[in-house]
Amino acid sequence: MISAYSRLLALGKELQLVNDSAALLGWDQEVLLPSRGIAYRAEQMSWFSGYVHERFTAAEVGEWIAEAEAGLAADDPVAAANCREWRHEYDRSTCLPTKLVQDLAEARVHSQAAWAEARKASDFSRFAPHLQKLVDLSREHAERWGYEDQLYDALIDRFERGATARGLTATLGSLREALVPVVEAATSRPAFDRSGLQGHYPIEKQSAFNREVAEAIGFDFEAGRIDTAVHPFCSGMAPYDTRLTTRYDESDFLSSLFGVLHEAGHGLYEQGLPKEWRGQPAGNSVSLGVHESQSRLWENHVGRSRAFWERWLPRAVHYFPHLAGLTPADLYAAVNQAERSHIRVEADEVTYDLHILLRFEIECAIFSGELAIADIPGEWNRRFESYFGLPVKNDAEGCLQDIHWSMAIFGYFPTYSLGNLNAAHLATSARRLDPAVARAFETADYAPLLAWMRKQIHEAGSLHLPDDLITRAAGSPVTSDALVAHLRERYLGEG
């Protein structure tokens, strides 16, 4: 007799193959798809979503989960994690009719294409009807899933188990209070003279430099690649095929470099997940807040460090000879210049979380019914000027700058700030708990840090829920203390 647990494992393997195939189509949509292929791609993505949903929500699958739960051995943590995640996902999935799932998948494809065109034209009105449809479909999803406090909670749950709008409001609010004096002090310091950075940075040379850096921190190019997209992202058919993307500015090589470091952090996590658990819930990354901790760790704690530029400035000069007059201290100052700016993905560490707070507040207002879609640009501009003291000149540098809403991933943005909190907590703890990591930070040797993250975070998959995983790895629950101390040291010279 084949056990119910074995049947679930077999189904999981099948659906993993289907989902990975859909992920490859999603990557292709952002990188290579010709415009006339959009409508057909929407049909394809709708079919994939419907197939996976119908297979997983079959009545027999619910019976298998119940039987597996009843026979669960007390000493099998992998099976326990699998059953926990199967149950959670089954209970949520069976609330949704297949057509609703397919409608959202299809609408997302059309919406992403509309967003790209609207962003290029800096015209929110071109995107607004698509966004309205995604919000309506997402609201129906959330109503069917159910929630205790706010509808938005049901959307957050997809990315960060256990998080709620009320809890995030408190977390981000207290973080904002701690950051405001740091922002004021850091942005008041004399600006670094960037004239030495001015010059032409050919894309092919940026690409070669970025690849060197990504390979040095541990990204496996035999199981991954870097391409170009409108908005940088990492797509994992992981751990075997992890695709990174970036975008280039021929007047600024740092933009693509930090985009690659960020996405490579995601890619390292994907490549480090336990291969033997592929197709099982336990083998997946545990949350976006943990995933973002890995990207922000490599982008900021490594890439913006003094040791990083002591190692990598000579290679940058090799590719871009006009940088020869600069020192590592110059690059360190340049990449840690705090300034109020419009674009989130290019924001410094000090002001970054204010960008996230703005997006979180707007999403909460949308799903509470307080903010109509047509009013988003005006509300965005008003809040942005209040937080940053800068007027927003157009939609492209305002509410159209991020791809997330076109993908209907409402509830994703706050995980960036959770990632910042987690990254600082993990980086501080790794150096405290492992002297080899502490020494390596000072010499830009990345192997000990990656090994520590592999053992504590990557190889754990989803054995533990997010808060428990971070506490186990760091030895204590996450607070804002490590992040604020890190920012004060780096930007104000304290500590």
C-alpha positions as CSV (number, residue, x, y, z in Angstrom):
1,M,0.0,0.0,0.0
2,I,1.2,3.5,-0.9
3,S,0.9,5.7,2.2
4,A,-0.9,9.0,2.1
5,Y,2.4,10.8,2.9
6,S,4.1,9.2,-0.1
7,R,1.2,10.2,-2.4
8,L,1.6,13.8,-1.2
9,L,5.3,13.7,-1.9
10,A,4.7,12.4,-5.4
11,L,2.1,15.1,-6.0
12,G,4.4,17.8,-4.7
13,K,7.1,16.7,-7.1
14,E,4.7,16.9,-10.0
15,L,3.4,20.3,-9.1
16,Q,6.9,21.6,-8.4
17,L,7.8,20.7,-12.0
18,V,4.8,22.5,-13.3
19,N,5.4,25.6,-11.1
20,D,9.1,25.7,-12.2
21,S,8.0,25.6,-15.8
22,A,5.6,28.5,-15.2
23,A,8.4,30.4,-13.4
24,L,10.5,30.0,-16.5
25,L,7.7,31.4,-18.6
26,G,7.5,34.3,-16.2
27,W,11.2,35.0,-16.5
28,D,10.9,34.9,-20.3
29,Q,8.0,37.3,-20.1
30,E,10.2,39.9,-18.4
31,V,13.3,39.4,-20.4
32,L,12.6,38.1,-23.9
33,L,8.9,37.9,-24.8
34,P,7.9,39.9,-27.9
35,S,5.0,42.2,-27.4
36,R,2.7,40.2,-29.7
37,G,3.2,37.2,-27.4
38,I,1.6,38.8,-24.4
39,A,-2.0,37.6,-24.9
40,Y,-0.9,34.0,-25.5
41,R,1.4,34.1,-22.5
42,A,-1.6,35.2,-20.4
43,E,-3.4,32.1,-21.6
44,Q,-0.5,29.9,-20.8
45,M,-0.1,31.3,-17.3
46,S,-3.8,31.0,-16.7
47,W,-3.7,27.3,-17.6
48,F,-0.7,26.5,-15.4
49,S,-2.3,28.2,-12.4
50,G,-5.6,26.4,-13.0
51,Y,-3.9,23.0,-13.4
52,V,-1.9,23.3,-10.2
53,H,-4.9,24.6,-8.3
54,E,-7.3,21.8,-9.4
55,R,-4.7,19.1,-8.7
56,F,-3.9,20.3,-5.2
57,T,-7.5,21.1,-4.2
58,A,-8.9,17.7,-5.1
59,A,-10.9,16.0,-2.3
60,E,-8.5,13.1,-2.1
61,V,-5.6,15.5,-1.4
62,G,-7.4,16.7,1.7
63,E,-7.9,13.1,2.8
64,W,-4.2,12.4,2.3
65,I,-3.2,15.4,4.4
66,A,-5.5,14.3,7.2
67,E,-4.1,10.8,7.1
68,A,-0.6,12.0,7.0
69,E,-1.2,14.3,10.0
70,A,-2.7,11.4,12.0
71,G,0.3,9.2,11.3
72,L,2.9,11.9,11.9
73,A,6.0,10.6,13.8
74,A,7.1,12.8,16.7
75,D,10.8,12.6,15.7
76,D,10.4,13.6,12.0
77,P,10.8,17.4,11.7
78,V,10.7,17.3,7.9
79,A,7.4,15.5,7.8
80,A,6.0,17.8,10.4
81,A,7.0,20.9,8.4
82,N,5.5,19.3,5.3
83,C,2.2,18.5,6.9
84,R,2.0,22.0,8.5
85,E,2.5,23.7,5.2
86,W,0.3,21.3,3.2
87,R,-2.5,21.9,5.7
88,H,-2.1,25.7,5.6
89,E,-2.0,25.8,1.8
90,Y,-4.8,23.3,1.3
91,D,-7.2,25.2,3.6
92,R,-6.5,28.4,1.8
93,S,-6.5,27.0,-1.7
94,T,-9.9,25.2,-1.3
95,C,-11.5,28.5,-0.5
96,L,-10.8,29.7,-4.1
97,P,-12.6,28.6,-7.3
98,T,-10.3,27.6,-10.1
99,K,-11.6,30.4,-12.4
100,L,-10.7,33.0,-9.9
101,V,-7.1,31.7,-9.7
102,Q,-6.9,31.6,-13.5
103,D,-8.4,35.1,-13.9
104,L,-5.8,36.6,-11.6
105,A,-2.9,34.8,-13.4
106,E,-4.2,36.0,-16.8
107,A,-4.7,39.6,-15.6
108,R,-1.2,39.8,-14.2
109,V,0.4,39.2,-17.5
110,H,-1.7,41.9,-19.2
111,S,-1.1,44.2,-16.2
112,Q,2.7,43.8,-16.3
113,A,2.8,44.7,-20.0
114,A,0.5,47.7,-19.3
115,W,2.7,48.9,-16.4
116,A,5.9,48.8,-18.5
117,E,4.2,51.0,-21.1
118,A,2.7,53.3,-18.6
119,R,6.0,53.7,-16.8
120,K,7.8,54.4,-20.1
121,A,5.2,57.1,-20.8
122,S,5.0,58.3,-17.2
123,D,1.2,58.0,-17.4
124,F,-0.6,56.3,-14.5
125,S,-4.0,56.5,-16.3
126,R,-2.8,53.8,-18.7
127,F,-2.1,51.4,-15.9
128,A,-5.1,52.3,-13.6
129,P,-7.7,50.0,-15.2
130,H,-5.4,47.0,-14.9
131,L,-4.5,47.9,-11.3
132,Q,-8.2,48.2,-10.5
133,K,-8.8,44.7,-11.8
134,L,-6.0,43.2,-9.9
135,V,-7.1,44.9,-6.7
136,D,-10.7,43.6,-7.2
137,L,-9.5,40.1,-7.8
138,S,-7.1,40.2,-4.9
139,R,-9.8,41.5,-2.6
140,E,-12.0,38.6,-3.6
141,H,-9.1,36.2,-2.8
142,A,-8.7,37.8,0.6
143,E,-12.4,37.7,1.4
144,R,-12.5,34.0,0.6
145,W,-9.4,33.2,2.6
146,G,-10.8,35.0,5.6
147,Y,-9.1,37.2,8.2
148,E,-9.5,38.2,11.8
149,D,-8.7,41.9,11.8
150,Q,-8.1,43.5,8.4
151,L,-8.6,42.2,4.8
152,Y,-5.0,43.1,4.1
153,D,-3.9,40.5,6.6
154,A,-4.9,37.7,4.3
155,L,-2.7,39.2,1.5
156,I,0.3,39.6,3.8
157,D,0.0,35.9,4.8
158,R,1.2,34.8,1.4
159,F,4.6,36.3,2.0
160,E,5.1,36.4,5.8
161,R,3.3,33.9,7.9
162,G,2.1,35.4,11.1
163,A,2.4,39.0,10.1
164,T,-0.6,41.3,10.3
165,A,-1.2,44.9,9.2
166,R,-1.6,46.0,12.8
167,G,1.7,44.3,13.8
168,L,3.5,45.7,10.8
169,T,2.1,49.2,11.5
170,A,3.6,49.0,15.0
171,T,7.0,47.6,13.8
172,L,7.4,50.0,10.9
173,G,6.1,52.9,13.0
174,S,8.7,52.3,15.8
175,L,11.4,51.8,13.2
176,R,10.5,55.1,11.6
177,E,10.8,56.8,15.0
178,A,14.2,55.4,15.5
179,L,15.3,56.3,12.0
180,V,14.1,59.9,11.7
181,P,16.9,61.4,13.8
182,V,19.4,59.2,11.9
183,V,18.0,60.4,8.6
184,E,18.1,64.0,9.7
185,A,21.7,63.8,10.8
186,A,23.0,61.7,7.9
187,T,21.3,63.7,5.2
188,S,22.7,66.9,6.8
189,R,26.3,65.8,6.4
190,P,28.4,67.4,3.6
191,A,27.7,65.6,0.3
192,F,30.6,63.5,-1.2
193,D,32.0,65.1,-4.4
194,R,31.0,62.6,-7.1
195,S,32.8,64.3,-9.9
196,G,35.5,61.6,-9.9
197,L,32.8,59.0,-10.7
198,Q,31.6,60.8,-13.8
199,G,32.3,59.0,-17.0
200,H,31.1,56.4,-19.5
201,Y,30.5,52.9,-18.3
202,P,29.9,50.5,-21.2
203,I,27.2,47.9,-20.5
204,E,29.4,45.0,-21.6
205,K,32.1,46.0,-19.0
206,Q,29.5,46.5,-16.3
207,S,28.2,43.1,-17.0
208,A,31.7,41.5,-16.8
209,F,32.5,43.3,-13.5
210,N,29.1,42.3,-12.0
211,R,29.7,38.7,-12.9
212,E,33.1,38.7,-11.2
213,V,31.5,40.1,-8.0
214,A,28.6,37.7,-8.0
215,E,30.8,34.7,-8.6
216,A,33.1,35.9,-5.8
217,I,30.3,36.0,-3.2
218,G,29.4,32.4,-4.2
219,F,26.8,32.6,-6.9
220,D,27.0,29.5,-9.1
221,F,26.9,30.4,-12.8
222,E,26.6,26.8,-13.8
223,A,23.2,26.9,-12.1
224,G,22.3,30.5,-12.9
225,R,22.7,33.6,-15.1
226,I,22.3,37.4,-15.3
227,D,20.1,39.1,-17.8
228,T,18.5,42.6,-18.3
229,A,15.0,43.6,-17.3
230,V,13.0,46.7,-16.7
231,H,12.9,46.0,-13.0
232,P,15.6,43.8,-11.4
233,F,14.4,40.4,-10.0
234,C,15.5,36.9,-9.2
235,S,13.6,34.0,-10.6
236,G,14.3,30.6,-9.1
237,M,13.8,27.2,-10.8
238,A,16.1,26.7,-7.9
239,P,18.5,25.3,-6.9
240,Y,19.3,24.2,-10.4
241,D,18.5,27.2,-12.5
242,T,18.4,30.6,-10.8
243,R,18.0,33.6,-13.0
244,L,19.1,37.1,-11.9
245,T,18.3,40.3,-13.8
246,T,19.5,43.9,-13.5
247,R,19.3,47.1,-15.5
248,Y,22.1,49.4,-16.7
249,D,22.9,53.1,-16.6
250,E,25.9,53.9,-18.7
251,S,26.7,56.9,-16.6
252,D,26.6,55.0,-13.3
253,F,28.0,51.5,-12.8
254,L,26.9,51.4,-9.1
255,S,23.2,51.1,-10.0
256,S,23.6,47.7,-11.8
257,L,26.3,46.5,-9.4
258,F,24.0,46.9,-6.3
259,G,21.1,45.5,-8.3
260,V,23.2,42.4,-9.0
261,L,24.4,42.1,-5.4
262,H,20.8,42.3,-4.2
263,E,19.5,39.8,-6.6
264,A,22.5,37.5,-6.1
265,G,21.6,37.5,-2.4
266,H,18.2,36.1,-3.3
267,G,20.0,33.7,-5.7
268,L,22.4,32.4,-3.1
269,Y,19.4,31.5,-0.9
270,E,17.7,29.7,-3.7
271,Q,20.8,27.8,-4.7
272,G,21.4,26.9,-1.0
273,L,18.0,25.3,-0.4
274,P,18.1,21.6,0.3
275,K,18.0,19.8,-3.0
276,E,16.8,16.5,-1.5
277,W,13.6,18.3,-0.4
278,R,12.8,19.8,-3.7
279,G,9.0,19.4,-4.3
280,Q,8.3,19.3,-0.6
281,P,7.1,22.4,1.4
282,A,10.1,22.0,3.8
283,G,12.4,22.6,0.9
284,N,11.1,26.0,0.1
285,S,12.3,29.4,1.3
286,V,10.3,30.2,4.5
287,S,9.2,33.8,3.8
288,L,9.9,37.0,1.9
289,G,11.2,38.7,5.1
290,V,13.9,36.0,5.4
291,H,14.5,36.1,1.6
292,E,14.9,39.8,1.7
293,S,17.3,39.5,4.6
294,Q,19.7,37.6,2.3
295,S,19.5,40.2,-0.5
296,R,19.9,43.1,1.8
297,L,22.8,41.4,3.7
298,W,24.9,41.1,0.5
299,E,23.9,44.4,-1.0
300,N,24.4,46.5,2.1
301,H,26.4,44.8,4.8
302,V,28.9,43.4,2.3
303,G,28.7,45.6,-0.8
304,R,28.7,48.9,1.0
305,S,31.4,48.0,3.4
306,R,34.9,49.6,3.4
307,A,36.5,46.1,3.0
308,F,34.5,45.4,-0.1
309,W,35.9,48.5,-1.9
310,E,39.4,47.8,-0.7
311,R,39.2,44.5,-2.6
312,W,37.1,45.5,-5.6
313,L,38.2,49.0,-6.5
314,P,41.3,47.7,-8.4
315,R,39.0,45.4,-10.5
316,A,36.6,48.3,-11.1
317,V,39.6,50.4,-12.4
318,H,40.5,47.5,-14.7
319,Y,37.1,47.8,-16.4
320,F,36.7,51.6,-15.9
321,P,40.1,53.2,-16.1
322,H,38.8,56.7,-15.3
323,L,38.3,55.6,-11.7
324,A,42.0,55.3,-11.2
325,G,42.2,58.6,-9.2
326,L,39.8,57.4,-6.6
327,T,40.6,55.5,-3.3
328,P,38.6,52.8,-1.5
329,A,37.7,55.5,1.0
330,D,36.2,57.6,-1.8
331,L,34.0,54.7,-3.0
332,Y,33.0,53.9,0.5
333,A,31.9,57.5,1.0
334,A,30.1,57.5,-2.4
335,V,28.0,54.4,-1.8
336,N,27.1,55.5,1.7
337,Q,26.0,59.0,0.9
338,A,22.6,59.5,2.6
339,E,20.2,61.7,0.6
340,R,16.5,62.0,0.1
341,S,15.7,60.6,-3.3
342,H,12.8,59.4,-5.4
343,I,13.7,55.9,-6.5
344,R,13.4,53.1,-3.9
345,V,15.8,50.6,-5.5
346,E,18.6,53.2,-5.6
347,A,17.9,54.6,-2.1
348,D,20.6,54.5,0.6
349,E,20.2,52.4,3.7
350,V,19.1,55.3,5.9
351,T,16.2,56.5,3.9
352,Y,15.2,53.1,2.3
353,D,12.6,52.1,4.9
354,L,10.8,55.4,4.6
355,H,10.1,54.3,1.0
356,I,8.7,51.1,2.3
357,L,6.5,52.7,4.9
358,L,5.0,54.9,2.2
359,R,4.1,51.9,0.0
360,F,2.7,50.0,3.0
361,E,0.5,52.8,4.1
362,I,-0.9,53.2,0.5
363,E,-1.6,49.5,0.2
364,C,-3.4,49.5,3.5
365,A,-5.5,52.5,2.4
366,I,-6.3,50.8,-0.9
367,F,-7.6,47.6,0.7
368,S,-9.4,49.4,3.5
369,G,-11.4,51.3,0.9
370,E,-10.0,54.7,2.0
371,L,-8.0,55.3,-1.3
372,A,-9.5,54.9,-4.8
373,I,-7.2,53.8,-7.6
374,A,-7.6,57.0,-9.5
375,D,-6.4,59.0,-6.5
376,I,-3.1,57.0,-6.0
377,P,-0.8,59.4,-7.8
378,G,-2.0,62.4,-5.8
379,E,-1.9,60.6,-2.5
380,W,1.6,59.1,-3.3
381,N,2.9,62.6,-4.2
382,R,1.5,64.1,-1.0
383,R,2.9,61.5,1.3
384,F,6.2,61.4,-0.5
385,E,6.7,65.1,-0.1
386,S,5.7,64.9,3.5
387,Y,8.3,62.1,4.2
388,F,11.2,63.2,2.0
389,G,10.6,67.0,1.5
390,L,10.8,66.4,-2.3
391,P,8.1,67.1,-4.9
392,V,7.4,64.2,-7.3
393,K,7.8,65.4,-10.9
394,N,6.1,62.6,-12.7
395,D,4.5,59.2,-12.3
396,A,7.6,57.3,-13.5
397,E,9.6,58.5,-10.5
398,G,6.5,58.2,-8.3
399,C,3.8,55.6,-8.1
400,L,4.8,53.8,-11.3
401,Q,8.4,53.1,-10.4
402,D,7.9,49.6,-8.9
403,I,6.6,46.5,-10.7
404,H,5.0,44.9,-7.7
405,W,1.4,46.1,-8.1
406,S,1.3,45.0,-11.7
407,M,2.1,41.5,-10.4
408,A,-0.7,41.7,-7.8
409,I,1.8,40.9,-5.0
410,F,0.1,43.2,-2.5
411,G,1.6,42.7,1.0
412,Y,5.1,42.2,-0.4
413,F,6.5,45.7,0.3
414,P,6.7,45.5,4.1
415,T,8.9,42.3,3.8
416,Y,11.7,44.6,2.5
417,S,11.8,46.3,5.9
418,L,11.5,43.0,7.7
419,G,14.4,41.9,5.5
420,N,16.5,44.9,6.6
421,L,15.8,44.2,10.3
422,N,16.6,40.5,9.8
423,A,19.7,41.2,7.8
424,A,21.2,43.5,10.4
425,H,20.3,41.0,13.2
426,L,21.8,38.1,11.3
427,A,25.0,39.9,10.2
428,T,25.6,41.1,13.8
429,S,24.9,37.7,15.3
430,A,27.1,35.8,12.7
431,R,30.1,38.0,13.6
432,R,29.4,37.6,17.3
433,L,28.9,33.8,17.2
434,D,31.6,32.9,14.7
435,P,35.0,34.6,14.9
436,A,35.8,33.3,11.4
437,V,32.9,35.4,10.0
438,A,34.0,38.4,11.9
439,R,37.6,38.2,10.5
440,A,36.3,37.6,7.0
441,F,34.2,40.7,7.1
442,E,37.4,42.7,7.5
443,T,39.2,41.1,4.6
444,A,36.3,40.7,2.1
445,D,36.5,36.9,2.3
446,Y,32.9,35.8,1.7
447,A,33.1,32.1,2.2
448,P,32.7,32.0,6.0
449,L,29.6,34.3,5.9
450,L,28.0,32.3,3.1
451,A,28.8,29.0,5.0
452,W,27.1,30.4,8.1
453,M,24.0,31.5,6.2
454,R,23.9,28.1,4.4
455,K,23.9,26.3,7.7
456,Q,21.6,28.6,9.7
457,I,19.2,29.8,7.1
458,H,19.4,28.2,3.6
459,E,19.6,24.5,4.5
460,A,16.8,24.9,7.0
461,G,14.3,25.5,4.2
462,S,10.9,25.9,5.8
463,L,11.5,23.6,8.8
464,H,10.7,26.5,11.1
465,L,8.4,29.5,10.7
466,P,10.2,32.8,10.1
467,D,10.4,34.3,13.6
468,D,11.5,30.9,15.0
469,L,14.1,30.5,12.2
470,I,15.7,33.9,12.9
471,T,15.7,33.3,16.7
472,R,17.4,29.9,16.3
473,A,20.0,31.3,14.0
474,A,20.8,34.5,15.9
475,G,20.2,33.3,19.4
476,S,17.6,36.0,20.1
477,P,14.5,37.4,18.4
478,V,14.9,40.2,16.0
479,T,14.6,43.9,17.1
480,S,15.5,47.2,15.4
481,D,18.6,47.5,17.7
482,A,21.1,45.9,15.3
483,L,19.8,47.8,12.2
484,V,19.8,51.2,14.0
485,A,23.3,50.6,15.5
486,H,24.6,49.6,12.0
487,L,23.2,52.7,10.4
488,R,24.6,55.0,13.2
489,E,28.0,53.4,12.8
490,R,28.1,53.6,9.1
491,Y,26.5,57.0,8.4
492,L,27.3,58.9,11.6
493,G,30.5,57.3,12.7
494,E,29.1,56.2,16.1
495,G,29.9,53.0,17.8
